Amino acid sequence: MQLTRQEILKLSVSVMYIGLLVDLGGAALFYLVGQFLRSQGIITLVPAESLDMLGYGLLAVSAAEIATIVVLKRRWISARSPQLRSIRKREVFYRQLKLMFATLFLVTLTPALYGFLYFVLGGTETLFILLIVATMIGYMLIRVRPNDLQKSIGSIELEDPE
């Protein structure tokens, strides 16, 4: 039996909450830890010229990663995906789909991690926040939309729960 509209909506909401927890919570945690370390004097500000190239390089790598994540999402979360096609039980299907999205959300968190490392090395707070914004943009690009999920996996046949 195919997934109903209500099941897809429930699944997409739970996946969105996982993404918010990982991306927003992780980025906030990195920011708070960075601010704490700077307030304790553990991190000192280095002249900006020495870290500018590193910061811009990390920003470029983050943009490339986000583009790659969008491509991976389209490939992984589709009715043609071999990982999802081979699953017949609903519970296993839900777990596998949530795991796939959790992986994507964790990879989307890497710009915030890059920003944290840049900040710890003595970089500016501005670029750190810009990399956190890149994390949020990545979340917005790969978040689950019920209509897209219906189109991509709605045709997969699953066994009814017993």
TORPA-4810 file (N, C-alpha, C, O; in nm, 3 decimals):
<nodes>
NODE_1_0.083_-0.118_0.000_0.000_0.000_0.000_0.089_0.125_0.000_0.192_0.129_0.067_M
NODE_2_0.048_0.226_-0.074_0.124_0.350_-0.082_0.102_0.435_0.043_0.005_0.417_0.116_Q
NODE_3_0.195_0.527_0.065_0.184_0.618_0.178_0.069_0.715_0.157_0.049_0.765_0.046_L
NODE_4_-0.007_0.740_0.262_-0.116_0.836_0.253_-0.061_0.978_0.271_0.051_0.997_0.316_T
NODE_5_-0.142_1.074_0.235_-0.103_1.215_0.249_-0.074_1.249_0.395_0.020_1.322_0.425_R
NODE_6_-0.155_1.194_0.486_-0.136_1.221_0.629_-0.005_1.160_0.679_0.064_1.222_0.760_Q
NODE_7_0.029_1.041_0.634_0.155_0.978_0.674_0.274_1.058_0.624_0.373_1.076_0.696_E
NODE_8_0.265_1.106_0.502_0.374_1.186_0.446_0.389_1.318_0.521_0.500_1.363_0.545_I
NODE_9_0.278_1.380_0.556_0.282_1.504_0.632_0.344_1.482_0.770_0.428_1.561_0.813_L
NODE_10_0.305_1.376_0.837_0.360_1.344_0.969_0.510_1.315_0.960_0.588_1.361_1.044_K
NODE_11_0.549_1.241_0.858_0.690_1.209_0.837_0.771_1.335_0.807_0.880_1.352_0.861_L
NODE_12_0.718_1.422_0.724_0.792_1.543_0.688_0.808_1.637_0.807_0.912_1.702_0.821_S
NODE_13_0.707_1.645_0.893_0.718_1.731_1.011_0.824_1.676_1.107_0.902_1.753_1.162_V
NODE_14_0.826_1.545_1.127_0.927_1.489_1.218_1.068_1.508_1.161_1.162_1.532_1.237_S
NODE_15_1.083_1.497_1.030_1.214_1.518_0.969_1.254_1.665_0.979_1.372_1.695_1.000_V
NODE_16_1.160_1.757_0.963_1.191_1.900_0.977_1.237_1.932_1.118_1.328_2.014_1.137_M
NODE_17_1.176_1.870_1.219_1.218_1.892_1.357_1.360_1.840_1.380_1.438_1.903_1.451_Y
NODE_18_1.392_1.726_1.321_1.528_1.674_1.332_1.626_1.774_1.271_1.731_1.803_1.330_I
NODE_19_1.592_1.827_1.154_1.679_1.924_1.088_1.697_2.052_1.168_1.807_2.105_1.177_G
NODE_20_1.588_2.101_1.225_1.598_2.222_1.306_1.686_2.199_1.428_1.767_2.284_1.465_L
NODE_21_1.668_2.084_1.492_1.749_2.052_1.609_1.897_2.045_1.572_1.981_2.102_1.642_L
NODE_22_1.927_1.977_1.465_2.067_1.960_1.425_2.126_2.092_1.377_2.230_2.134_1.427_V
NODE_23_2.062_2.157_1.281_2.122_2.275_1.219_2.113_2.399_1.307_2.214_2.467_1.330_D
NODE_24_1.996_2.430_1.356_1.981_2.550_1.439_2.046_2.530_1.576_2.116_2.618_1.626_L
NODE_25_2.021_2.414_1.636_2.080_2.385_1.766_2.231_2.376_1.760_2.300_2.430_1.847_G
NODE_26_2.283_2.309_1.658_2.428_2.297_1.644_2.495_2.430_1.619_2.598_2.460_1.678_G
NODE_27_2.437_2.511_1.531_2.493_2.643_1.502_2.490_2.732_1.626_2.586_2.804_1.653_A
NODE_28_2.380_2.728_1.700_2.371_2.808_1.823_2.473_2.761_1.926_2.534_2.842_1.995_A
NODE_29_2.492_2.631_1.935_2.591_2.576_2.029_2.732_2.621_1.991_2.809_2.663_2.078_L
NODE_30_2.767_2.613_1.864_2.899_2.660_1.819_2.917_2.808_1.852_3.023_2.849_1.899_F
NODE_31_2.814_2.887_1.826_2.823_3.031_1.852_2.842_3.059_2.001_2.926_3.140_2.040_Y
NODE_32_2.762_2.992_2.085_2.772_3.015_2.229_2.907_2.971_2.284_2.966_3.039_2.368_L
NODE_33_2.957_2.858_2.239_3.088_2.811_2.284_3.197_2.909_2.238_3.288_2.940_2.315_V
NODE_34_3.188_2.956_2.115_3.285_3.053_2.066_3.283_3.182_2.146_3.389_3.236_2.180_G
NODE_35_3.164_3.232_2.178_3.154_3.354_2.259_3.208_3.331_2.400_3.273_3.419_2.457_Q
NODE_36_3.181_3.214_2.455_3.232_3.183_2.589_3.385_3.179_2.588_3.449_3.236_2.676_F
NODE_37_3.442_3.113_2.489_3.588_3.105_2.481_3.650_3.242_2.462_3.755_3.271_2.520_L
NODE_38_3.587_3.327_2.382_3.641_3.462_2.362_3.627_3.545_2.491_3.717_3.622_2.523_R
NODE_39_3.516_3.530_2.564_3.498_3.608_2.687_3.596_3.565_2.796_3.631_3.644_2.883_S
NODE_40_3.640_3.440_2.792_3.736_3.391_2.890_3.880_3.424_2.853_3.973_3.396_2.929_Q
NODE_41_3.899_3.484_2.736_4.032_3.521_2.692_4.111_3.408_2.629_4.230_3.422_2.603_G
NODE_42_4.046_3.297_2.605_4.113_3.182_2.543_4.141_3.212_2.396_4.243_3.169_2.342_I
NODE_43_4.050_3.284_2.332_4.065_3.321_2.192_4.104_3.468_2.186_4.038_3.552_2.247_I
NODE_44_4.208_3.498_2.114_4.245_3.638_2.093_4.229_3.670_1.946_4.250_3.586_1.859_T
NODE_45_4.191_3.792_1.920_4.168_3.836_1.782_4.301_3.857_1.712_4.386_3.933_1.759_L
NODE_46_4.318_3.791_1.602_4.438_3.801_1.519_4.410_3.909_1.414_4.294_3.929_1.378_V
NODE_47_4.512_3.980_1.366_4.487_4.077_1.258_4.411_4.011_1.143_4.446_3.903_1.096_P
NODE_48_4.307_4.078_1.099_4.213_4.020_1.002_4.278_3.982_0.870_4.235_3.887_0.805_A
NODE_49_4.381_4.055_0.829_4.441_4.027_0.699_4.500_3.886_0.692_4.500_3.824_0.586_E
NODE_50_4.549_3.837_0.805_4.615_3.706_0.803_4.516_3.591_0.788_4.556_3.483_0.744_S
NODE_51_4.390_3.611_0.824_4.292_3.503_0.815_4.186_3.525_0.709_4.099_3.440_0.690_L
NODE_52_4.193_3.637_0.639_4.090_3.666_0.538_4.080_3.558_0.431_3.971_3.513_0.399_D
NODE_53_4.193_3.517_0.377_4.191_3.417_0.270_4.135_3.284_0.320_4.061_3.217_0.248_M
NODE_54_4.170_3.247_0.441_4.116_3.124_0.499_3.965_3.134_0.513_3.893_3.040_0.479_L
NODE_55_3.917_3.246_0.561_3.773_3.265_0.577_3.698_3.259_0.446_3.593_3.196_0.436_G
NODE_56_3.751_3.325_0.344_3.684_3.322_0.214_3.693_3.184_0.150_3.601_3.141_0.080_Y
NODE_57_3.804_3.115_0.174_3.816_2.978_0.125_3.713_2.887_0.191_3.651_2.804_0.124_G
NODE_58_3.694_2.902_0.322_3.593_2.823_0.393_3.452_2.857_0.344_3.366_2.769_0.337_L
NODE_59_3.430_2.982_0.311_3.299_3.022_0.258_3.275_2.957_0.121_3.164_2.912_0.093_L
NODE_60_3.377_2.952_0.037_3.364_2.888_-0.094_3.342_2.737_-0.081_3.260_2.680_-0.152_A
NODE_61_3.414_2.674_0.010_3.396_2.530_0.034_3.255_2.504_0.085_3.192_2.405_0.047_V
NODE_62_3.205_2.590_0.172_3.069_2.574_0.225_2.965_2.584_0.114_2.870_2.506_0.112_S
NODE_63_2.983_2.678_0.023_2.888_2.692_-0.088_2.890_2.567_-0.176_2.786_2.521_-0.221_A
NODE_64_3.009_2.513_-0.201_3.020_2.391_-0.282_2.956_2.273_-0.210_2.890_2.190_-0.274_A
NODE_65_2.974_2.264_-0.079_2.913_2.155_-0.003_2.761_2.163_-0.007_2.694_2.061_-0.021_E
NODE_66_2.708_2.282_0.006_2.562_2.297_0.004_2.506_2.257_-0.132_2.401_2.193_-0.139_I
NODE_67_2.575_2.294_-0.239_2.530_2.253_-0.372_2.535_2.101_-0.386_2.445_2.041_-0.444_A
NODE_68_2.638_2.038_-0.332_2.649_1.893_-0.336_2.539_1.827_-0.255_2.484_1.724_-0.297_T
NODE_69_2.505_1.884_-0.143_2.399_1.829_-0.058_2.265_1.832_-0.130_2.187_1.738_-0.120_I
NODE_70_2.239_1.940_-0.200_2.113_1.950_-0.275_2.105_1.839_-0.380_2.000_1.778_-0.399_V
NODE_71_2.216_1.814_-0.449_2.220_1.706_-0.549_2.201_1.570_-0.482_2.126_1.486_-0.532_V
NODE_72_2.268_1.548_-0.369_2.253_1.421_-0.297_2.110_1.399_-0.250_2.058_1.288_-0.256_L
NODE_73_2.047_1.506_-0.204_1.908_1.493_-0.158_1.819_1.445_-0.272_1.738_1.354_-0.254_K
NODE_74_1.835_1.504_-0.388_1.751_1.464_-0.502_1.778_1.321_-0.545_1.687_1.252_-0.592_R
NODE_75_1.901_1.277_-0.529_1.935_1.141_-0.569_1.889_1.039_-0.464_1.836_0.934_-0.500_R
NODE_76_1.909_1.070_-0.337_1.875_0.976_-0.230_1.726_0.965_-0.207_1.673_0.855_-0.192_W
NODE_77_1.657_1.078_-0.206_1.516_1.080_-0.169_1.432_1.082_-0.296_1.377_1.185_-0.334_I
NODE_78_1.424_0.968_-0.359_1.340_0.956_-0.478_1.287_0.814_-0.485_1.339_0.723_-0.421_S
NODE_79_1.184_0.797_-0.563_1.123_0.664_-0.577_1.218_0.569_-0.650_1.202_0.448_-0.639_A
NODE_80_1.316_0.622_-0.723_1.412_0.537_-0.794_1.531_0.499_-0.708_1.616_0.421_-0.751_R
NODE_81_1.539_0.553_-0.586_1.652_0.526_-0.498_1.656_0.378_-0.459_1.558_0.326_-0.405_S
NODE_82_1.768_0.309_-0.485_1.774_0.167_-0.450_1.762_0.143_-0.300_1.709_0.040_-0.258_P
NODE_83_1.813_0.237_-0.218_1.803_0.220_-0.073_1.657_0.219_-0.028_1.620_0.141_0.059_Q
NODE_84_1.576_0.306_-0.086_1.436_0.314_-0.045_1.349_0.211_-0.117_1.252_0.162_-0.059_L
NODE_85_1.382_0.176_-0.239_1.303_0.079_-0.316_1.307_-0.060_-0.255_1.209_-0.135_-0.262_R
NODE_86_1.421_-0.094_-0.193_1.437_-0.230_-0.140_1.364_-0.251_-0.008_1.352_-0.365_0.038_S
NODE_87_1.315_-0.145_0.054_1.249_-0.156_0.185_1.100_-0.181_0.165_1.036_-0.117_0.081_I
NODE_88_1.046_-0.273_0.242_0.904_-0.306_0.232_0.826_-0.273_0.360_0.706_-0.249_0.353_R
NODE_89_0.891_-0.272_0.474_0.821_-0.245_0.601_0.819_-0.094_0.627_0.919_-0.025_0.608_K
NODE_90_0.705_-0.047_0.672_0.687_0.097_0.697_0.784_0.152_0.801_0.846_0.256_0.779_R
NODE_91_0.798_0.082_0.912_0.883_0.132_1.021_1.028_0.145_0.974_1.095_0.243_1.005_E
NODE_92_1.074_0.045_0.900_1.211_0.049_0.848_1.225_0.162_0.745_1.327_0.231_0.742_V
NODE_93_1.123_0.180_0.663_1.124_0.287_0.563_1.133_0.423_0.631_1.213_0.508_0.592_F
NODE_94_1.050_0.445_0.734_1.052_0.572_0.806_1.189_0.596_0.870_1.245_0.705_0.860_Y
NODE_95_1.242_0.493_0.934_1.371_0.505_1.000_1.482_0.536_0.898_1.567_0.622_0.922_R
NODE_96_1.480_0.466_0.785_1.581_0.488_0.681_1.571_0.630_0.623_1.674_0.695_0.602_Q
NODE_97_1.451_0.677_0.599_1.432_0.812_0.545_1.480_0.918_0.645_1.545_1.015_0.607_L
NODE_98_1.447_0.898_0.772_1.493_0.993_0.875_1.644_0.991_0.887_1.707_1.095_0.906_K
NODE_99_1.704_0.873_0.876_1.849_0.862_0.883_1.916_0.932_0.764_2.018_0.998_0.780_L
NODE_100_1.857_0.917_0.646_1.912_0.986_0.528_1.907_1.137_0.546_2.004_1.207_0.516_M
NODE_101_1.794_1.187_0.594_1.782_1.332_0.614_1.872_1.379_0.727_1.930_1.488_0.718_F
NODE_102_1.885_1.300_0.835_1.974_1.339_0.944_2.118_1.351_0.894_2.190_1.442_0.934_A
NODE_103_2.158_1.260_0.807_2.292_1.268_0.747_2.307_1.396_0.667_2.409_1.465_0.677_T
NODE_104_2.207_1.429_0.586_2.212_1.552_0.508_2.218_1.675_0.599_2.292_1.769_0.571_L
NODE_105_2.139_1.674_0.706_2.139_1.788_0.798_2.273_1.802_0.870_2.319_1.914_0.895_F
NODE_106_2.335_1.690_0.905_2.466_1.698_0.970_2.571_1.755_0.875_2.656_1.833_0.916_L
NODE_107_2.565_1.715_0.749_2.660_1.771_0.652_2.631_1.919_0.629_2.722_1.998_0.604_V
NODE_108_2.505_1.957_0.638_2.468_2.098_0.623_2.522_2.182_0.739_2.539_2.303_0.725_T
NODE_109_2.548_2.119_0.852_2.601_2.191_0.968_2.749_2.227_0.952_2.799_2.310_1.027_L
NODE_110_2.818_2.169_0.856_2.963_2.193_0.844_3.002_2.339_0.821_3.107_2.379_0.870_T
NODE_111_2.924_2.422_0.750_2.965_2.564_0.743_2.973_2.630_0.881_3.062_2.712_0.905_P
NODE_112_2.882_2.596_0.971_2.889_2.651_1.107_3.014_2.600_1.179_3.076_2.674_1.255_A
NODE_113_3.049_2.475_1.155_3.172_2.420_1.214_3.294_2.492_1.158_3.386_2.525_1.233_L
NODE_114_3.295_2.517_1.027_3.405_2.592_0.967_3.413_2.733_1.028_3.522_2.782_1.058_Y
NODE_115_3.298_2.796_1.047_3.296_2.928_1.108_3.349_2.925_1.250_3.420_3.016_1.292_G
NODE_116_3.313_2.821_1.323_3.362_2.807_1.461_3.514_2.793_1.462_3.583_2.859_1.540_F
NODE_117_3.567_2.708_1.375_3.712_2.690_1.369_3.782_2.820_1.328_3.887_2.854_1.383_L
NODE_118_3.724_2.890_1.233_3.778_3.020_1.191_3.777_3.118_1.309_3.874_3.192_1.329_Y
NODE_119_3.670_3.119_1.384_3.656_3.208_1.499_3.757_3.171_1.608_3.817_3.259_1.669_F
NODE_120_3.774_3.042_1.632_3.869_2.996_1.735_4.012_3.032_1.696_4.094_3.062_1.783_V
NODE_121_4.041_3.030_1.568_4.175_3.067_1.523_4.200_3.217_1.534_4.313_3.263_1.515_L
NODE_122_4.097_3.294_1.566_4.114_3.437_1.584_4.047_3.520_1.478_4.073_3.640_1.468_G
NODE_123_3.962_3.460_1.399_3.893_3.532_1.293_3.783_3.621_1.346_3.755_3.625_1.466_G
NODE_124_3.722_3.693_1.256_3.619_3.789_1.295_3.485_3.719_1.319_3.457_3.612_1.264_T
NODE_125_3.405_3.783_1.400_3.272_3.730_1.430_3.180_3.743_1.308_3.087_3.663_1.291_E
NODE_126_3.204_3.842_1.225_3.120_3.865_1.107_3.121_3.745_1.013_3.015_3.701_0.968_T
NODE_127_3.239_3.694_0.982_3.246_3.578_0.892_3.190_3.453_0.959_3.131_3.368_0.893_L
NODE_128_3.208_3.442_1.090_3.150_3.330_1.165_2.998_3.332_1.150_2.938_3.229_1.122_F
NODE_129_2.937_3.447_1.167_2.792_3.458_1.153_2.750_3.433_1.008_2.645_3.373_0.984_I
NODE_130_2.830_3.479_0.913_2.800_3.453_0.772_2.799_3.303_0.743_2.715_3.255_0.666_L
NODE_131_2.891_3.229_0.802_2.893_3.084_0.783_2.776_3.017_0.855_2.727_2.914_0.808_L
NODE_132_2.732_3.072_0.965_2.611_3.020_1.031_2.490_3.044_0.942_2.402_2.959_0.931_I
NODE_133_2.485_3.160_0.878_2.377_3.189_0.783_2.382_3.091_0.666_2.278_3.049_0.616_V
NODE_134_2.502_3.055_0.622_2.515_2.954_0.515_2.456_2.820_0.560_2.397_2.748_0.480_A
NODE_135_2.473_2.787_0.687_2.412_2.665_0.741_2.261_2.674_0.734_2.195_2.577_0.696_T
NODE_136_2.206_2.788_0.769_2.060_2.804_0.765_2.008_2.801_0.620_1.900_2.748_0.594_M
NODE_137_2.084_2.857_0.529_2.045_2.851_0.387_2.046_2.706_0.340_1.957_2.663_0.268_I
NODE_138_2.148_2.631_0.381_2.153_2.489_0.348_2.033_2.414_0.403_1.976_2.328_0.336_G
NODE_139_1.994_2.446_0.526_1.875_2.383_0.584_1.751_2.416_0.501_1.670_2.328_0.472_Y
NODE_140_1.737_2.541_0.464_1.620_2.581_0.387_1.615_2.513_0.250_1.507_2.485_0.198_M
NODE_141_1.731_2.486_0.192_1.735_2.421_0.061_1.702_2.272_0.067_1.645_2.217_-0.028_L
NODE_142_1.736_2.206_0.178_1.712_2.062_0.182_1.599_2.022_0.275_1.571_1.903_0.290_I
NODE_143_1.535_2.117_0.338_1.425_2.080_0.428_1.317_2.005_0.350_1.307_2.015_0.227_R
NODE_144_1.239_1.931_0.423_1.136_1.847_0.362_1.012_1.930_0.336_0.961_1.999_0.425_V
NODE_145_0.964_1.922_0.215_0.835_1.982_0.180_0.741_1.867_0.151_0.773_1.780_0.070_R
NODE_146_0.625_1.863_0.216_0.533_1.749_0.198_0.498_1.723_0.052_0.490_1.607_0.012_P
NODE_147_0.476_1.826_-0.027_0.441_1.806_-0.169_0.555_1.740_-0.246_0.533_1.652_-0.328_N
NODE_148_0.679_1.785_-0.219_0.794_1.725_-0.286_0.813_1.580_-0.243_0.846_1.494_-0.324_D
NODE_149_0.791_1.555_-0.114_0.804_1.418_-0.063_0.697_1.328_-0.124_0.724_1.213_-0.157_L
NODE_150_0.577_1.381_-0.140_0.468_1.304_-0.202_0.505_1.268_-0.346_0.483_1.155_-0.389_Q
NODE_151_0.562_1.364_-0.420_0.600_1.337_-0.559_0.715_1.238_-0.569_0.716_1.152_-0.656_K
NODE_152_0.811_1.250_-0.477_0.931_1.168_-0.491_0.916_1.027_-0.437_0.968_0.933_-0.497_S
NODE_153_0.846_1.009_-0.325_0.836_0.873_-0.269_0.693_0.822_-0.260_0.671_0.712_-0.209_I
NODE_154_0.598_0.899_-0.306_0.458_0.860_-0.293_0.421_0.732_-0.366_0.323_0.667_-0.332_G
NODE_155_0.499_0.695_-0.467_0.466_0.577_-0.546_0.527_0.448_-0.491_0.502_0.341_-0.545_S
NODE_156_0.606_0.457_-0.385_0.669_0.338_-0.328_0.564_0.255_-0.255_0.487_0.307_-0.174_I
NODE_157_0.561_0.127_-0.285_0.466_0.035_-0.222_0.527_-0.023_-0.095_0.639_-0.075_-0.097_E
NODE_158_0.454_-0.013_0.016_0.499_-0.066_0.144_0.394_-0.161_0.199_0.276_-0.153_0.166_L
NODE_159_0.442_-0.253_0.283_0.349_-0.345_0.348_0.272_-0.272_0.456_0.324_-0.179_0.518_E
NODE_160_0.149_-0.315_0.480_0.070_-0.258_0.588_0.125_-0.304_0.721_0.172_-0.417_0.733_D
NODE_161_0.119_-0.217_0.824_0.165_-0.260_0.957_0.071_-0.367_1.012_-0.050_-0.364_0.989_P
NODE_162_0.130_-0.460_1.084_0.049_-0.571_1.136_-0.011_-0.539_1.270_-0.082_-0.622_1.328_E
</nodes>
